[in-house]
Amino acid sequence: MDTTDFSKLKQAAGPFATAFVDVSRGTENGEHEHELRVRAAGDQLREQGADDAVVETVVRVLSEPGDRPAPVGRLVVANADGVVLEEVASVQVDQPVATWGPLPDLAAWIEHRDSTVSFVLAVVDHTGGDVAVHVSDVPTALEEQSIEVDDQRADDINKVSVGGWAQKHYELRAENAWRDSAEEVVEAVTSHIRAGHRLVLLAGDPTSKGMVRDKLAGTAAEVVELGTGQRAEDGGDEALQQAIRDALMEQVVQRRLGVVHELRERLGRGESVATGIDDVADAFVRGQVDTLLLDPTAAAEHELDPSRHEGLSLGDGVPQQPLRADQALVAAAVLTDAAVAVSPHQAMAGEPVAALLRWDQPSVGTQEAGS
């Protein structure tokens, strides 16, 4: 994932309170259960030494009402100045986070965000299409547009079985009208591709899907045709929703496998890669890291001592003492604009972290290189 979403953290000073909590209220006892979860997060922060004012800020934000259907998770990062980062997503939080320390505790949130996908959904037929931009952890469209042909072209589309000498004439007019409607859908979809959305899911009439797909062939997007779904279903087509979920899961799997394959290829060549906490930290010192690969659970069980890596930037006021490795390396990624991807430690030669580097350089420690 792109860490620019965390850019507000660059100028913030710790210590930080981090909470990632289930804020759903959808059950019969939802309000009471939500109150208990929020109270528990506040209590855990106080037990770790968080200031009362900071705890009250976190509790206030976690208690804010929401209108999303369950599940809903809310991330809050706060310091003495107030809320530094706040995000909401449609995600089940099985293991809540409530920590107080010199760095934000973002690994659980990153693990969720690494499985989200932004995409354009286009449901098309001969008369136009419904085009919407979605993010997989948000239940409603971020943008949506309905494209309809005008009355004259709609009349042409419907006149395909008149018979007689005029049959071919009307068939040609209908085909031209279909192409015109496909062109308008393509124009709408292409505008979203230019805005950075690289996945397009196509559903609807098979002929219209084919026309749209062919016209999108020269764009930067990956186009996936779904085998179900029609327009005017008002979001109630469960088969379409399942097809979308399956396509998005496939995207996440492909993305993670792609990272693993790239890592293995670099390990095989022995270049432009770092593995292990110390080597990755040294790569951050040199500004080499393009993508940090992280096993959140495994990395949280290790420490990184910044005093052993002269020049390692983790933010203002961060003490030169052992820190949780996942928190320290995520902070280094945010401060250097490196991406972060989740990967199992088994795929990283058994190490809790690895890094894909911007250029190759022998993996020698910072202290040794300067000696």
N, C-alpha and C positions, 0 to 999 in steps of 0.2 A: 504494500500500500504506500501511497504517497504521503510523506510526513508533513507536507505543507499545511495540512489541516491543524497541526499542532503548533503553528508558527507563533501563536500568542504566548506560548510557554517560553520562548527564547528570551523575552525581556522580563520575565517574572522571576522573583527570588523566593527561595524556600525558607523554611520548611513548608511542605504541601500536605493537605488532606486530600486523599483520593477516595471516592466512593463510586462503586458500580453496583447498582441494586435493582432488583425487580420492583417496579412501581406499578404493576398491574392492579386493577381493582375490579376485575370482571366477575369474580365469584360472588356467591351469596354473602359471604363474610369478608368480601374484598377490601372494604375500607379499613376494617379492624386489622386484617392481616398486613395490609400495606403500612399501617401505623406501627405495627410491631417490627417490621423489617427496617423501617427508617429509624426507629428508636434504637434498635440493635446496632445499626451502623454508627449512630452518634455515640453510643456507649463504648464501642470498640475504639473509636477515635480518641475519646477522653482517656481510656485506659492506657493508650500509647503516648499520652502527654500532649495531645492537641489542645490549643487554646480554646477557651469557651466561645469566644467570638467567632472563631473559624468553624467550630462544630455547629454553632447556631446557623451560620450561613449555609453549610452543607445540608443540614436538616430542613431548612426553609426551602431550598431548591428541590430536594427530593420529595417534599410534601406538596409541591405545586400540582394542581389538578391537570389531568390530561384527558384527551378524548380518543386516544387510540385503542383499538381492541387488543386484548391480551394475545401474546405476551408483549410486555414493554419493559425495556431496560433503560436506565438513565445513568450516565456518567457525569460526575461532578469533580472538578479539581479546583481547590480553593487555597488561598494563602491569607496572610494578614491583611492584604489589600482587598480581598473579596474573591469573587468567582473568576477563575482564570480560563476555565474550559468547561463547557456544558454541552452534552449531546444526548439525544434520545433515539432509540432504535427499536424496531420490532424484533426482539431477541429474548429468548428464555435465559435468565441468569440463574444457573444452577448453583454456582459458587460465588456468592457476593464478595465484593472487595471493599474493605474499609481500612486504609492504612494512613499513617502519619510519619513523614520522614523527609529527608533532605531533597528527595526527588519524587516526581509523580510516579504512580504505580499504574502503568498503562498497558501492560502485557495482555491482560484479559480482554481489554477493549480492542487491542490490535488483533488478537486472535479472532474476535468476531468480525472486525472490519475486513480482515483478509479474506473472508468468505462472502463478502457482499459484491454485487455486480451491478453496474449501471448499464441500462440497455434502452433501445427504442423498440416499442411494440407497434407494428403496423398490421391491422386487420383490414383486408382489402376485398372488394368485389368489383363488378363491372361499373358500378355507379360512383365509386370513390373509395374512401378508406378512413379509418380512425387511426390516428398516429399519436402516440403518447411516449413521454420520457419517464422512465422509472428507475428507482434504485431498489435493489431487492430487499432491503431492510426497512423500507417505507411502504405502508399499505396502500397509499393512494399515489396517483400520477403526479409528478412534479410539473409537467406541462402536458396539455392534450389539445388536439385539433381534429375536427371532423371535416372531411372533404367530400363534397357532393357535386355531381355534374349538374349543369343547368337543365331546365325543362326540355329544351329542344334536343339536347344530346341524350337525355333520358328517354325521349320518345324514339330516337334512333336506335338506342340499345334494345328496346323492347320489340322493334319491328324486324325480327329475324325469321319469321315463319309465315310470310304472306303468300308464298307460292307464286307460280306464273313467271312471266318474263322479268318481273321486278325483283325476284328472289336474290340474285347475286348482287344487285345494286344495294339492297337493304343490308345484306350480309356485310358488304364492304363498309357501308356507313356505320354499322354497329361495331365492326372491328376498329375503325378509326376512333369512334367514341370511347371504346375500351382503352385504346392506347392513350388518348387524351387524359382520361381519368387516372391512368397509371402514371403518366408524366407528372401530374399534380401531386400524387402521393410521393413519388420519387423526389420531387423538389422539396417537399416538407421533410422527408427523412434525411435528405442530404444536408439540410441546414443543421440538423442535430449532429450529424457525423462531423461536420466542420467545427461544431462546438466541443468536440472531444469524445462523443459517445461512439465507441468502436464495435458495439454488438447490436445487431438488428435482428429481431425475431419477426418472422412473417407468418401470418395466419390468414385464413379466409378461402376465397374461391381459387381453385388450382390454376386456372388460366391466368387470372389476375396476378396471383403470386409469381407465376413464371415471368410475366411482363416486368413486374417491379424488380424481381431478382436480376434479370438480365440487364436492366438499366443501372443497377447498383454495382455491377461487376467491376467498374473502374474506380470505385471509391476505396477509402482506407478501412472500411468496416468489414467485419465478418458477418455474413448473412446466413441465418439458420431458418429453414422452413419448418414450420410446425404442421403436423398432420391433421390438426383439428382446429375448430374455432370458426365462428361466423360473426358478422357484424350484428349490431342491435341486440346483443345478449345482455346488456346492462351489467356486465361483470359476473353474471350468474352461470356462465358456462364452466362447470367444474372440470370437464375434460380439457378445456383450453388452459385453465389455471394449473392443472397437473402437468400439462405439456410444457408450460413455461417453467415450472419448478424443476422439471427434469432437465430442461435445456440449461438452466442456470447452474444446477449442480454439476453438469458436465463441464461447464466453463470453469468452475472452481477447481475441479479435478485436473483439467488440462493445464490450467495456470500453475498449479502446484507441482505437477509432474514436470512441466517445462523448466521450472526453477531447479528441481532435483536433477534433471538431465544435464542442465548447464553446469551445475556444481560438479557432477561426476566427470563430465568431460574436462573441466579445468583441473580437477584433481588428477585425472589421468595424464594430463600434459604437464602438471606441476607448475602451472603459471596462472597469474591473475586471480588468486584465491587465497583466503586465509581461513584457518580452522582453529578453534579453541579460543578461550576468553582472552588470554594474553596476546596472541598473534592478532586477533581482531582489534583489540584495543590499540596496539601499535599501528595497525593499518589506519585507524581513525586519526591518530596523531599525524600521520603523513598525508591525510586527506585523500586516501585511496578508495575508501569504501563507496561503492555504488549502491549495493543492496546488502543489508544486514539480514541474515537468515537466523531465525530464532525458534528454539523449542521453549515456549514460555515456562512450562513446568520444570523442565530440566535446568534451565538457566537460573530460575529463582532459587535453586538449591546451592548455587555457587556465589562466591563473592569476587569483586574486582576492587583492587586497591589502587586508586588513581595515583598515589605517591610513587608507584613503581613505573608509571608511564608519563614521564615528563612531557608536558605540552598537551595532555589529553584534556579537552574542554568539555565540561559537564554543566556549565552554568555558573552564575554568580553565587558565591557563598557556599558552594558545595564543599564539605569538609574533605580533607585529604586523609581519609580513613576507609577501611573496607566497606563496600556498599554491595547491595544485591546486584548481581551481574546483569540481570535482565533490565533493571531500572537504569543502571549506568550506561549500558550500551544503547538502549533506546534513546536516552538523553543525548548521547553522542550523535546518533543518527539524525535526531531532530535538529540539532545545532549545525550539522554539516549538510542538511538537505538530502541525506541518503534515504532510500526506500527501505521498507521493512517487510519481510515476508515470513510466514510461519512455515516451519519445516520440522519433521520429526528428527530427533537426534540420531536415529538409526541411519538416516540418509546423509548425515554429516560426519561420517567416520566415527560415530559414537560421541561426538562433541556436542555440547548444548548450544553452541553458536558457530556460525561460519559467515564468510562475507565474499561476495563477488566484487572484485576490485576494478577500478577504472583503468589501471595500468599495472604492469607486472613489476615487482621489486622483491628481492629476496626477503623472506620472512624472518628478519633478525629483530630482536627486541630493541626498543628505543634507547635504553640505557647502554646496551652493548654497542649500538651503532654510533653513539656519541662518545664512547670511551676511546 
